[in-house]
Amino acid sequence: MEWLSDREAAQRLRQFDTAVAVMVDTEFVRERTYYPELALIQVGHADQTLLVDAPALGRDASLLAFVENPAVKVMHSASEDLQAFQYALGVLPGKLFDTQVAAALCGLDAGMSFQKLVAHFTGVQLEKGETRSDWLQRPLSEAQLKYAADDVRYLHAPYEALKTRLQELSRQDWHAEDCDRMIRVAAKSERDEHPHLAVRAAQNLSAEAQSRLCRLLQWRDQLAEASNRPKTWILDTPLAVQLSEQPPTDASDFRRRLDAYAKSPRRHRDDLWQELSRPLAQADRDIPLARALMPTEQQQIKQLQGVVATHAKQLGIDESVLCSRRHLETLIVDKRWSDTLSGWRRRQLADAFARTIPATETY
């Protein structure tokens, strides 16, 4: 195990420029921030384990080159790790092999934890004790160092086994599509223009209340991102729904209601009141509205869920891996295939969906 915390030591990462695959993991802290705060990068290859002090190195040239080099970065459940790379380093791997995704496509548990993955393929029972520890502290404890090193030390065996199994099942392309999508998602920086659509309670609000809710959530998300603070520290969603549904009559009423709310924001109250009290413009009203599913749509989704269940069983994978209800709702309500369903999943399901609900053939 080797600790890399300065530019000279970071040059050790150059040895992986010609590697075929490298085991990688990260440790980050996110309890008090909007973005994950990258604390540590673990690198494993052959008998080597390198622990990279990310805060000390910052955007060091050797570190950036390592992330972007042609070697496949083997990671487990990499979505948040990729976000941490994007925010802290501004670069992402070109090639990714996610072992959690691979395990699901091979018929193992969907969302399989790293500890279960290692136990399944090696019989080794790893400790979980340091999962929530402070990874930004320095020096790290011996327990933290061992925990971090184990995350790449025991990744190689599952990687080799899963790679072989994907080849046997002819699902390498499926896996590559899913991993490439994870990288694309991490690279996106666009803020959601219609965050109210993700709020289930918005379905019960009037059009005017939804317009207010959309504006409040846009304001919250922009401020959270700019200040690098969790969204709920700015304004939690249930309070935003309440204020949108029944707006305060005046500033005094606004203050009374916030004082009575347990999770009321203490900062930015004046700005929140300005956003809430400002009259709705036409641009605020020109938004898609959240609504409950109609009985016919619910029935169609239920029919398609049956198709998914049958097909998933034939493939030997979990239904959620093949197609979730959320993506079926997008198909039926928005009449389009979501990005997640647009690749191998669409190729697997399109014909069966069209036989069940012919209109889907035109989407």
C-alpha positions in Angstrom: 0.0 0.0 0.0 1.5 3.3 -1.1 0.3 6.9 -0.2 0.5 9.5 -3.0 0.1 13.1 -1.8 2.5 15.3 -3.9 3.3 15.8 -7.5 6.4 13.7 -7.5 4.6 10.8 -6.0 1.7 11.2 -8.4 4.1 10.5 -11.3 3.7 6.8 -10.2 0.3 6.9 -11.8 1.9 7.3 -15.3 2.8 3.6 -15.2 -0.9 2.8 -15.9 -1.0 4.7 -19.2 -0.6 1.4 -21.1 -2.5 -0.9 -18.7 -5.6 -2.7 -20.1 -7.6 -2.4 -16.9 -7.1 -0.8 -13.5 -9.2 -1.2 -10.3 -10.4 2.1 -9.0 -12.6 3.3 -6.1 -13.1 6.6 -4.3 -14.0 7.8 -0.9 -15.9 11.1 -0.6 -18.0 13.1 1.8 -21.4 14.5 0.9 -23.4 15.1 4.1 -22.9 18.9 4.1 -22.5 19.6 0.4 -24.3 19.6 -2.9 -21.4 18.0 -4.7 -19.5 15.0 -3.4 -16.2 16.1 -1.9 -13.5 13.8 -3.3 -11.3 12.7 -0.4 -9.4 9.6 -1.7 -8.8 7.7 -4.9 -7.8 4.1 -4.6 -5.9 2.4 -7.5 -5.2 -1.3 -7.7 -3.2 -3.2 -10.3 -1.5 -6.5 -10.1 0.0 -6.6 -6.5 0.0 -2.8 -6.2 -2.4 -0.6 -4.2 -2.0 3.1 -4.4 -4.0 5.6 -2.2 -4.2 9.0 -3.8 -4.7 12.0 -1.5 -7.1 13.9 -3.8 -7.4 17.1 -1.8 -3.6 17.4 -1.6 -3.1 16.8 -5.3 -6.1 18.8 -6.7 -6.1 18.9 -10.5 -2.5 17.5 -10.8 -1.6 16.7 -14.4 -0.5 13.1 -13.6 -3.8 12.5 -11.8 -5.9 13.9 -14.6 -3.9 11.9 -17.2 -4.5 8.8 -15.2 -8.3 9.2 -15.1 -8.4 9.9 -18.8 -5.9 7.3 -20.0 -7.1 4.4 -22.2 -7.1 1.9 -19.4 -10.5 0.5 -18.5 -11.4 1.8 -15.0 -13.0 -1.1 -13.1 -15.3 0.3 -10.4 -18.3 -0.9 -8.4 -21.5 1.2 -8.4 -19.6 4.1 -10.0 -22.3 6.8 -10.5 -21.4 8.9 -7.4 -17.7 8.2 -7.9 -18.0 9.7 -11.4 -19.8 12.7 -10.1 -16.9 13.2 -7.6 -14.4 13.0 -10.5 -16.4 15.4 -12.6 -16.7 18.0 -9.9 -13.2 17.7 -8.3 -11.1 17.0 -11.4 -13.2 18.1 -14.3 -12.5 14.8 -16.2 -14.0 11.4 -16.5 -12.8 7.9 -17.5 -13.1 7.1 -21.2 -13.9 3.5 -20.5 -15.7 2.0 -17.5 -16.4 -1.5 -16.3 -19.0 -1.3 -13.5 -19.1 -4.6 -11.5 -22.5 -3.9 -10.0 -24.0 -3.4 -13.4 -22.2 -6.5 -14.7 -23.4 -8.6 -11.7 -27.0 -7.6 -12.4 -26.8 -8.4 -16.1 -25.3 -11.8 -15.2 -28.4 -12.6 -13.1 -27.0 -11.8 -9.6 -28.8 -9.4 -7.3 -29.7 -6.0 -8.7 -27.8 -3.3 -6.7 -25.4 -5.9 -5.2 -23.2 -4.3 -2.6 -19.4 -4.6 -2.9 -19.2 -6.7 0.3 -21.7 -9.2 -1.1 -19.9 -9.2 -4.5 -16.6 -10.0 -2.9 -18.1 -12.7 -0.6 -19.8 -14.3 -3.6 -16.7 -14.5 -5.8 -13.9 -14.9 -3.2 -15.5 -16.0 0.1 -13.8 -13.1 1.9 -16.0 -11.2 4.4 -15.0 -7.6 4.3 -15.7 -5.2 7.2 -18.1 -2.3 6.7 -17.1 -0.2 9.7 -15.4 2.7 8.0 -18.2 3.4 5.4 -19.4 6.6 7.1 -16.1 7.8 8.6 -14.6 11.2 7.9 -12.5 10.6 4.8 -11.3 14.2 4.7 -9.4 14.0 8.0 -5.7 13.7 7.9 -4.0 11.4 8.8 -6.4 8.6 8.0 -6.5 5.9 10.6 -5.1 2.4 10.0 -8.6 1.0 9.8 -9.5 3.6 7.2 -6.4 2.8 5.1 -7.1 -0.9 5.2 -10.8 -0.4 4.3 -9.9 1.8 1.4 -7.2 -0.5 0.1 -9.5 -3.5 0.3 -12.0 -1.8 -2.0 -9.6 -2.3 -4.9 -7.5 -5.2 -3.6 -10.6 -7.5 -3.8 -12.1 -6.1 -7.0 -10.0 -7.9 -9.5 -11.4 -11.4 -9.0 -15.1 -10.3 -9.4 -14.0 -8.3 -12.5 -12.4 -11.3 -14.2 -15.3 -13.6 -13.4 -18.0 -11.1 -14.5 -16.1 -10.2 -17.7 -16.0 -13.9 -18.6 -19.6 -14.5 -17.8 -20.8 -11.5 -19.8 -18.9 -12.9 -22.8 -20.5 -16.3 -22.3 -23.9 -14.7 -22.3 -23.1 -12.4 -25.2 -24.0 -9.4 -23.1 -20.7 -7.4 -23.3 -22.4 -4.8 -25.5 -25.3 -4.4 -23.0 -22.9 -3.8 -20.3 -20.8 -1.3 -22.4 -24.0 0.6 -23.2 -25.0 1.0 -19.6 -21.5 2.0 -18.5 -21.2 4.6 -21.4 -24.5 6.0 -20.3 -23.2 6.4 -16.7 -20.3 8.4 -18.0 -22.6 10.6 -20.2 -24.9 11.3 -17.2 -22.0 12.3 -15.0 -20.7 14.7 -17.7 -24.0 16.5 -17.9 -24.2 19.8 -16.0 -27.6 21.0 -17.1 -30.0 21.8 -14.2 -33.5 20.2 -14.4 -35.8 22.9 -15.9 -38.9 21.2 -14.5 -38.0 19.8 -11.0 -41.7 19.8 -9.9 -42.3 16.8 -12.2 -40.2 14.6 -9.9 -42.4 15.5 -6.9 -45.3 13.1 -6.5 -47.4 15.6 -4.5 -47.3 18.0 -7.5 -49.9 15.8 -9.2 -52.5 17.1 -6.7 -51.7 20.8 -7.2 -53.4 23.3 -9.5 -51.6 24.6 -12.5 -50.9 27.8 -10.8 -49.5 26.1 -7.7 -47.3 23.9 -9.9 -45.9 27.0 -11.5 -45.0 28.4 -8.1 -43.5 25.0 -7.1 -41.4 24.8 -10.2 -40.1 28.4 -9.6 -39.3 27.7 -5.9 -37.5 24.4 -6.7 -35.5 26.0 -9.6 -34.4 28.8 -7.2 -33.5 26.3 -4.5 -31.5 24.1 -6.9 -29.6 27.0 -8.3 -28.7 28.3 -4.9 -27.7 24.9 -3.6 -25.4 24.4 -6.5 -23.9 27.8 -6.3 -23.3 27.5 -2.5 -22.4 23.8 -2.6 -24.9 23.0 0.1 -27.6 20.2 0.2 -30.9 21.2 -1.4 -32.8 20.5 1.8 -30.6 23.0 3.7 -32.0 25.7 1.4 -35.6 24.5 1.2 -37.1 21.1 1.8 -39.6 19.8 -0.7 -42.7 19.3 1.5 -42.4 23.0 2.7 -42.1 24.1 -1.0 -45.2 22.2 -1.8 -47.1 23.8 1.1 -46.1 27.3 0.2 -47.0 26.7 -3.4 -50.4 25.2 -2.7 -51.3 27.9 -0.1 -49.1 30.9 -0.5 -48.8 33.2 2.5 -51.1 36.3 2.5 -48.3 38.6 3.4 -44.7 38.8 4.7 -45.9 38.4 8.4 -47.9 35.3 7.5 -44.8 33.9 5.7 -42.6 34.4 8.7 -45.1 32.8 11.1 -45.5 29.8 8.9 -41.8 29.3 8.5 -41.3 29.7 12.3 -43.8 27.0 12.9 -42.2 24.6 10.4 -39.6 22.2 12.0 -37.3 22.1 9.0 -37.7 25.8 8.1 -34.7 27.4 6.4 -33.0 30.0 8.6 -31.0 31.6 5.8 -32.2 33.1 2.5 -35.7 33.8 3.9 -35.9 37.2 2.3 -34.9 35.7 -1.1 -37.4 32.9 -0.6 -40.2 35.4 0.1 -39.2 37.4 -3.0 -39.5 34.3 -5.2 -42.8 33.3 -3.6 -44.5 36.7 -3.7 -43.4 37.7 -7.2 -46.4 37.5 -9.6 -46.3 34.5 -12.0 -45.2 35.5 -15.5 -46.3 33.7 -18.6 -43.0 31.9 -18.8 -43.7 30.5 -15.3 -47.0 29.1 -16.6 -45.7 27.6 -19.8 -44.5 24.4 -18.2 -45.5 20.7 -18.5 -47.8 19.8 -15.6 -47.6 16.8 -13.3 -50.7 14.7 -13.3 -52.0 11.4 -12.0 -52.2 8.5 -14.4 -55.5 7.9 -16.1 -57.1 4.5 -15.6 -56.3 3.5 -19.2 -52.7 4.4 -18.7 -52.5 2.5 -15.4 -53.9 -0.5 -17.2 -51.4 -0.2 -20.1 -48.5 0.0 -17.6 -49.7 -3.0 -15.8 -49.9 -4.9 -19.1 -46.3 -3.9 -20.0 -45.1 -4.9 -16.5 -46.3 -8.3 -17.3 -44.3 -8.3 -20.5 -41.2 -7.1 -18.6 -41.6 -9.8 -16.0 -41.9 -12.6 -18.5 -38.9 -11.4 -20.6 -36.8 -10.8 -17.5 -37.4 -14.3 -16.3 -36.4 -15.7 -19.7 -33.2 -13.6 -19.5 -32.5 -14.7 -15.9 -32.3 -11.1 -14.7 -34.3 -9.0 -12.2 -37.2 -7.1 -13.7 -35.8 -3.8 -12.4 -32.7 -4.3 -14.4 -34.6 -4.7 -17.6 -37.2 -2.0 -17.2 -38.5 0.0 -14.2 -42.1 1.3 -13.8 -40.8 4.8 -14.1 -39.5 4.1 -17.6 -42.9 2.5 -18.5 -44.6 5.7 -17.4 -42.4 7.7 -19.7 -43.3 5.4 -22.6 -47.0 5.5 -22.0 -47.5 9.1 -20.8 -44.8 10.9 -22.8 -45.0 8.5 -25.7 -41.2 8.2 -26.0 -38.5 5.7 -25.1 -36.4 7.1 -22.2 -32.6 7.3 -22.7 -32.2 4.2 -20.4 -34.5 2.2 -22.6 -33.2 3.4 -26.0 -30.4 0.8 -26.4 -30.4 -2.9 -25.8 -33.5 -2.8 -23.6 -35.6 -1.4 -26.5 -34.2 -4.0 -28.8 -35.3 -6.7 -26.3 -38.7 -5.2 -25.6 -40.0 -3.2 -28.5 -41.6 -6.1 -30.4 -43.3 -7.6 -27.4 -44.6 -4.1 -26.3 -46.0 -3.5 -29.8 -47.8 -6.8 -29.7 -49.3 -5.9 -26.4 -50.0 -2.2 -27.1 -49.7 -1.5 -30.8 -49.4 2.2 -30.4 -45.9 1.8 -28.8 -44.5 0.8 -32.2 -44.8 4.5 -33.3 -43.1 6.0 -30.3 
